[in-house]
Amino acid sequence: MKARKFDQTFDAGKGVAAALDMSRAKRLNQEQKRVNVDFPAWMIASLDREASRLGVTRQSIIKVWLAERLQQTASGKTI
């Protein structure tokens, strides 16, 4: 499907998913990269308690908190 036809179909509110090759789709800036970080034992214990309270993994809570802090920093809001 040519770009013009794709745009017209999309703008008309019709489905365009069949025209997409999802096998090659990528989410930009979402690739994973492994890092190792050493934390003091007290910090791991605190992370585990909070993760347990929220029903998530330690890794999940670290990712969420880091993402929140990075967004705050990027928007100019600092604690």
C-alpha angles and dihedrals in degrees: 000000000000119000094249092053090045091053093047092049092048093046089051089059094247124138117271099173093102089060093056126088099219092178089078098037117125134187106230117237091005101102114124124243122184119229132177119222126181115218128185114256093248090056093050090050091051092047091049092050092050093044090050091048090053094041095239136113125268089246091053095052092048091051093047094047093046091048091050092050093047091050091050091050092047092051092050095249113130129180 
